[in-house]
Structure formats: structure tokens, C-alpha cells
Amino acid sequence: MSENNKEKSLVPDDLIASRILFIRDQKVMIDSDIAELYGVETKRLNEQVKRNSSRFPSNFMFELTKEEKHR
């Protein structure tokens, strides 16, 4: 694919990489970080995820425990 046909990322790769955490031996991003990258409120992001839950694999997301939230 030529350089002219490549889509340019709106968010720099290093910014995305800096938001990736390792939790439960998995690479994850926290909902508030994803919402910020998309320029929406976390509440609105989560509403859309719930409305479109059938579009995500069952192992695509999980809720953090209280202990995980405070690390």
C-alpha cells in the first residue's frame, strides 16, 4: 500500500501505548482512558458498550475488583 493510501492515526501511537496497563496478565485499557482518547465522557462510552454488547467477544472486557482499582 502506498504512503498516500495509508490512514493516518488521529491519536499518536505513543499516547495509546502509554495508556496500556498489565492487569491479570493481560494488556488492557481503562474505560476512562479510552473515552478520553475518543473525546467522550466515560459514562457515554459505557452506555454505548452496553447497547452494543453483542459486537464484543465475551472475553473482550472485564470489571476491575476494588483491589485492582486501587493499585
Secondary structure, DSSP 8 states (H G I E B T S, - for coil): --GGGS---SS-HHHHHHT-EEETTEEE--HHHHHHHHTS-HHHHHHHHHHTGGGS-TTS-----HHHHT-
